[in-house]
Amino acid sequence: MILKTTSYYYFKFTSTKIFLKISADWPPFTCQRDQCPNAGNAEAAKVCYDHDISIMFANERPPPLYLCIECANDIHSKHEDKMFFDILHPMQQVAVICESKVRILKQKISVL
């Protein structure tokens, strides 16, 4: 059953045994710097969108350039005017049941 309120559609759950499984099994980005000391093993923590940095430190890669924390700190110490941003990684697990201790509901299904 679908309920319509103004311009939004909501599914009405008639059973509390309906669970959605959302998995984020994406491989993490790795450092793309040519001279990375952890070559291939370091998970990227920063991203740089500057063309100059991409050309200087990763010849074959256009922006965005994903960097491990060591490479990002090394490059930032040499080029302090360049901006580096944190990478938002996908969430590993999402709760499908309400975990609030305060709320007392009959249906404890999370809305995703």
C-alpha positions as a Markdown table, in Angstrom:
| # | Residue | x | y | z |
|---|---|---|---|---|
| 1 | Met | 0.0 | 0.0 | 0.0 |
| 2 | Ile | 1.3 | 3.4 | -0.9 |
| 3 | Leu | 0.3 | 6.6 | 1.0 |
| 4 | Lys | 0.5 | 10.0 | -0.6 |
| 5 | Thr | 1.0 | 13.1 | 1.4 |
| 6 | Thr | 1.4 | 16.3 | -0.7 |
| 7 | Ser | 4.1 | 15.4 | -3.2 |
| 8 | Tyr | 5.8 | 12.6 | -1.3 |
| 9 | Tyr | 5.0 | 8.9 | -1.5 |
| 10 | Tyr | 5.5 | 6.6 | 1.4 |
| 11 | Phe | 5.3 | 2.8 | 1.6 |
| 12 | Lys | 3.2 | 1.6 | 4.5 |
| 13 | Phe | 4.8 | -1.5 | 6.0 |
| 14 | Thr | 2.2 | -4.0 | 7.2 |
| 15 | Ser | 4.8 | -6.4 | 8.6 |
| 16 | Thr | 7.7 | -5.8 | 10.9 |
| 17 | Lys | 9.6 | -8.7 | 9.4 |
| 18 | Ile | 10.5 | -6.7 | 6.3 |
| 19 | Phe | 14.2 | -5.9 | 6.4 |
| 20 | Leu | 16.3 | -4.1 | 3.8 |
| 21 | Lys | 19.9 | -5.0 | 3.3 |
| 22 | Ile | 22.1 | -2.2 | 2.0 |
| 23 | Ser | 25.7 | -3.1 | 1.6 |
| 24 | Ala | 28.6 | -0.8 | 0.7 |
| 25 | Asp | 31.2 | -3.3 | -0.3 |
| 26 | Trp | 33.0 | -0.8 | -2.5 |
| 27 | Pro | 36.8 | -1.1 | -2.6 |
| 28 | Pro | 38.4 | 2.0 | -0.9 |
| 29 | Phe | 40.3 | 4.5 | -3.0 |
| 30 | Thr | 44.1 | 4.0 | -2.8 |
| 31 | Cys | 46.8 | 6.6 | -3.0 |
| 32 | Gln | 47.4 | 7.7 | -6.6 |
| 33 | Arg | 50.8 | 9.5 | -6.2 |
| 34 | Asp | 53.5 | 8.1 | -8.4 |
| 35 | Gln | 56.1 | 8.2 | -5.6 |
| 36 | Cys | 53.9 | 7.0 | -2.7 |
| 37 | Pro | 56.0 | 5.3 | 0.0 |
| 38 | Asn | 53.2 | 2.8 | 0.6 |
| 39 | Ala | 52.6 | 2.1 | -3.1 |
| 40 | Gly | 49.2 | 0.4 | -3.6 |
| 41 | Asn | 48.6 | -0.4 | 0.0 |
| 42 | Ala | 47.7 | 3.0 | 1.5 |
| 43 | Glu | 44.0 | 3.9 | 1.7 |
| 44 | Ala | 43.3 | 7.4 | 0.4 |
| 45 | Ala | 42.2 | 9.9 | 3.1 |
| 46 | Lys | 42.5 | 13.2 | 1.2 |
| 47 | Val | 41.5 | 14.4 | -2.3 |
| 48 | Cys | 42.9 | 17.3 | -4.3 |
| 49 | Tyr | 41.1 | 18.9 | -7.3 |
| 50 | Asp | 43.9 | 21.1 | -8.4 |
| 51 | His | 45.3 | 20.4 | -11.9 |
| 52 | Asp | 48.8 | 21.5 | -11.0 |
| 53 | Ile | 49.2 | 19.0 | -8.1 |
| 54 | Ser | 47.8 | 16.3 | -10.4 |
| 55 | Ile | 50.3 | 17.0 | -13.1 |
| 56 | Met | 53.3 | 17.3 | -10.7 |
| 57 | Phe | 52.7 | 14.2 | -8.6 |
| 58 | Ala | 50.7 | 11.8 | -10.8 |
| 59 | Asn | 51.5 | 12.2 | -14.4 |
| 60 | Glu | 48.9 | 9.8 | -15.9 |
| 61 | Arg | 45.9 | 10.8 | -13.6 |
| 62 | Pro | 43.6 | 13.8 | -14.1 |
| 63 | Pro | 42.0 | 15.4 | -11.1 |
| 64 | Pro | 40.7 | 14.5 | -8.6 |
| 65 | Leu | 43.8 | 13.1 | -7.1 |
| 66 | Tyr | 43.3 | 10.7 | -4.2 |
| 67 | Leu | 46.1 | 10.7 | -1.6 |
| 68 | Cys | 47.0 | 8.9 | 1.6 |
| 69 | Ile | 47.6 | 11.0 | 4.6 |
| 70 | Glu | 51.4 | 10.8 | 4.4 |
| 71 | Cys | 51.5 | 12.0 | 0.7 |
| 72 | Ala | 48.9 | 14.7 | 1.4 |
| 73 | Asn | 51.0 | 16.1 | 4.3 |
| 74 | Asp | 54.2 | 15.9 | 2.3 |
| 75 | Ile | 52.6 | 17.8 | -0.7 |
| 76 | His | 50.9 | 20.3 | 1.6 |
| 77 | Ser | 54.2 | 21.1 | 3.3 |
| 78 | Lys | 55.7 | 22.0 | -0.1 |
| 79 | His | 52.6 | 23.7 | -1.6 |
| 80 | Glu | 50.8 | 25.4 | 1.3 |
| 81 | Asp | 48.4 | 27.4 | -0.9 |
| 82 | Lys | 46.8 | 24.2 | -2.3 |
| 83 | Met | 43.5 | 22.8 | -0.8 |
| 84 | Phe | 43.1 | 19.2 | 0.2 |
| 85 | Phe | 39.7 | 17.8 | 1.3 |
| 86 | Asp | 38.7 | 14.8 | 3.4 |
| 87 | Ile | 37.2 | 11.9 | 1.6 |
| 88 | Leu | 33.8 | 10.8 | 2.8 |
| 89 | His | 33.9 | 7.0 | 2.9 |
| 90 | Pro | 30.7 | 4.9 | 2.5 |
| 91 | Met | 29.2 | 3.6 | 5.7 |
| 92 | Gln | 29.9 | 0.0 | 6.5 |
| 93 | Gln | 26.7 | -0.8 | 8.3 |
| 94 | Val | 23.3 | 0.8 | 8.5 |
| 95 | Ala | 20.8 | -0.2 | 11.2 |
| 96 | Val | 17.4 | -1.2 | 9.8 |
| 97 | Ile | 15.7 | -1.4 | 13.2 |
| 98 | Cys | 15.3 | 1.7 | 15.5 |
| 99 | Glu | 17.9 | 1.5 | 18.2 |
| 100 | Ser | 16.6 | 4.4 | 20.3 |
| 101 | Lys | 16.1 | 3.4 | 23.9 |
| 102 | Val | 13.7 | 6.4 | 24.6 |
| 103 | Arg | 11.1 | 5.7 | 21.9 |
| 104 | Ile | 8.6 | 2.9 | 22.4 |
| 105 | Leu | 7.0 | 2.0 | 19.1 |
| 106 | Lys | 5.3 | -1.1 | 17.8 |
| 107 | Gln | 7.0 | -0.8 | 14.5 |
| 108 | Lys | 10.8 | -0.4 | 14.8 |
| 109 | Ile | 11.7 | -0.1 | 11.2 |
| 110 | Ser | 14.1 | 2.5 | 10.1 |
| 111 | Val | 13.3 | 4.6 | 7.1 |
| 112 | Leu | 16.2 | 4.8 | 4.6 |
